[in-house]
Amino acid sequence: MARPPPKRKPKKTMMTTTTTTTKNNNNNRFRGSAEGRSAYFARREAANVLKKVLQGDARRRAVGSIKTLVYAPSVRNKKATFALVCETLKYLPVLKDILPEAGVLMTGKWKRHQELIYVTAYDMLFGQKSSVIEGGGPVEKYLAVREKTILKSLAQLLVRKKIKCPEDLVLNGQPSVVRPRYVRVNTLKYDVSSAIQELEKICKVKKDDVVPDLLVLPAGTDLHDHPLVVNGSVFLQGKASSMPAFALNPEPGWKVLDACAAPGNKTIQLAAIMDGKGEITACELNDKRVLHLKDTIKRSGASNVTVFHGDFLGINPKDPLFSKIQAILLDPSCSGSGTSIERLDHLLPSSEVNDAGKANNDRIWKLASFQKKALAHALSFPAVERVVYSTCSLHQMENEDVVMSALPLATSLNFNLVSPFPKWPHRGLPVFEGSEKLLRTDPAEGMDGFFITLFVKKREAKKKTRQLIPYPYKMHAWLRLHKVGRKKRGRKI
Ligand SMILES: C[S@@+](CC[C@H](N)C(=O)[O-])C[C@H]1O[C@@H](n2cnc3c(N)ncnc32)[C@H](O)[C@@H]1O
């Protein structure tokens, strides 16, 4: 006879880590002022983001940067959440030091809420201070009972470190993240002057002097839910990240392969450079990222992009689908060390290990070995005339060394290294003859650290090089050339 299912005890209402359930449970639980209430919810949103950030950091596989996670639609109070996550991360070593001493143990049920404990303890000691406790839930009460001991433990730490002010406990010399906000106008949908006119309603706007269609806005301009961003008329894309597609500069009508495409910023930029004419294949291996790629393409309105969900290394260059490819953009997975400041990686617990360079070496070696294979593969497509290899890494192993490894093959296939943006002052590290043709962007110059190499097949090198010089002295002619086509399709939304 079948046994009846065991009777389950009704679950106690505990705080959960998902935003929606937390909100419902806490809505009933919160008693207090409007200010206390908003701080209470911001802490929960921050704890959810912090949990993902710390888990990703521990596995060295970030699910997204702090900013990406904060700008997810599920996060309501983005500004407060962002500030709380960053501040809690800054003070995390201090909190990890003083909380156990004060008897705040992350064991049993509290282990599940450790991120909320960190955020709340930060808020209690360094943030909102006393208002934290008002109308709080179990974590607030847990910390409130121990407040005196926690403060005592903090005071002892200050004495031990011979520091007077708690703020001095936070690491000095962290890079400041004040950079302009760059916005790329999606000329498939919109025109540059209308974008300037529209954005000038909220802030000062100027055209970038190097990358066409790129606008420079004041640092910190928040555009994530601006209508032009939401409807795909403009894309939030950094200056350095906007340079590889222009280095490749495929002509309208060409067949182009974006070998490692997601989330698709460069794919749709290629589509815009080609005036929406020709065929672009966007190849992406990762299941989740392929969805993001499709979404970006849809938002951009590009109609000449086909997504290929698969392994770039598994593509047979002689396959009729790919044998006529004329240009390849290879922007493979890399360490991302050039974007770590923008991603706020210096706030993560792993950053100290990375500074020492120990934990990272293995990973970089593995990445470089993939990058070398991928570059050799890109050069071997029979009809390919231009290949751009780019990374957002600062490591020579992922940059100059990868290019150097491909040089014998490139030479045998008649490729030359050609200088993208020849007047750009910062070039490749001088580790082989010709490395001055490579381009680096420098995080110290207020940009992400990117690396760009352009290979051009010899028979067209002379002709194409002329067209590839937008900066700075060919700029006017080049822009005129671009505007001719754009006037027709630019339209106001
Ligand atoms: C640096 S990201 C590309 C960023 C993209 N170019 C952009 O600007 O939006 C590298 C991408 O390559 C993908 N990838 C890694 N290995 C791959 C492979 N063997 N074949 C295809 N895609 C791959 C990763 O999943 C990741 O989405």
Ligand as a Chemical Component Dictionary entry (heavy atoms), coordinates in Angstrom:
data_LIG
# 
_chem_comp.id                   LIG 
_chem_comp.type                 NON-POLYMER 
_chem_comp.pdbx_formal_charge   0 
_chem_comp.three_letter_code    LIG 
# 
loop_
_chem_comp_atom.comp_id 
_chem_comp_atom.atom_id 
_chem_comp_atom.alt_atom_id 
_chem_comp_atom.type_symbol 
_chem_comp_atom.charge 
_chem_comp_atom.model_Cartn_x 
_chem_comp_atom.model_Cartn_y 
_chem_comp_atom.model_Cartn_z 
_chem_comp_atom.pdbx_ordinal 
LIG C1  C1  C 0  34.838 39.730 -24.264 1  
LIG S1  S1  S 1  33.321 38.964 -24.588 2  
LIG C2  C2  C 0  32.843 39.728 -26.113 3  
LIG C3  C3  C 0  32.272 41.095 -25.940 4  
LIG C4  C4  C 0  31.616 41.577 -27.211 5  
LIG N1  N1  N 0  32.560 41.628 -28.293 6  
LIG C5  C5  C 0  30.995 42.952 -27.025 7  
LIG O1  O1  O 0  31.660 43.947 -27.303 8  
LIG O2  O2  O -1 29.837 43.037 -26.606 9  
LIG C6  C6  C 0  33.787 37.390 -25.128 10 
LIG C7  C7  C 0  32.631 36.498 -25.493 11 
LIG O3  O3  O 0  33.149 35.352 -26.152 12 
LIG C8  C8  C 0  32.380 34.232 -25.801 13 
LIG N2  N2  N 0  33.177 33.025 -26.117 14 
LIG C9  C9  C 0  34.155 32.465 -25.381 15 
LIG N3  N3  N 0  34.656 31.398 -26.009 16 
LIG C10 C10 C 0  33.996 31.280 -27.180 17 
LIG C11 C11 C 0  34.067 30.374 -28.269 18 
LIG N4  N4  N 0  34.934 29.365 -28.266 19 
LIG N5  N5  N 0  33.223 30.551 -29.310 20 
LIG C12 C12 C 0  32.339 31.579 -29.315 21 
LIG N6  N6  N 0  32.223 32.464 -28.300 22 
LIG C13 C13 C 0  33.046 32.326 -27.249 23 
LIG C14 C14 C 0  32.122 34.449 -24.329 24 
LIG O4  O4  O 0  31.024 33.686 -23.878 25 
LIG C15 C15 C 0  31.863 35.953 -24.297 26 
LIG O5  O5  O 0  30.500 36.221 -24.437 27 
# 
loop_
_chem_comp_bond.comp_id 
_chem_comp_bond.atom_id_1 
_chem_comp_bond.atom_id_2 
_chem_comp_bond.value_order 
_chem_comp_bond.pdbx_ordinal 
LIG C1  S1  SING 1  
LIG S1  C2  SING 2  
LIG S1  C6  SING 3  
LIG C2  C3  SING 4  
LIG C3  C4  SING 5  
LIG C4  N1  SING 6  
LIG C4  C5  SING 7  
LIG C5  O1  DOUB 8  
LIG C5  O2  SING 9  
LIG C6  C7  SING 10 
LIG C7  O3  SING 11 
LIG C7  C15 SING 12 
LIG O3  C8  SING 13 
LIG C8  N2  SING 14 
LIG C8  C14 SING 15 
LIG N2  C9  SING 16 
LIG N2  C13 SING 17 
LIG C9  N3  DOUB 18 
LIG N3  C10 SING 19 
LIG C10 C11 SING 20 
LIG C10 C13 DOUB 21 
LIG C11 N4  SING 22 
LIG C11 N5  DOUB 23 
LIG N5  C12 SING 24 
LIG C12 N6  DOUB 25 
LIG N6  C13 SING 26 
LIG C14 O4  SING 27 
LIG C14 C15 SING 28 
LIG C15 O5  SING 29 
# 
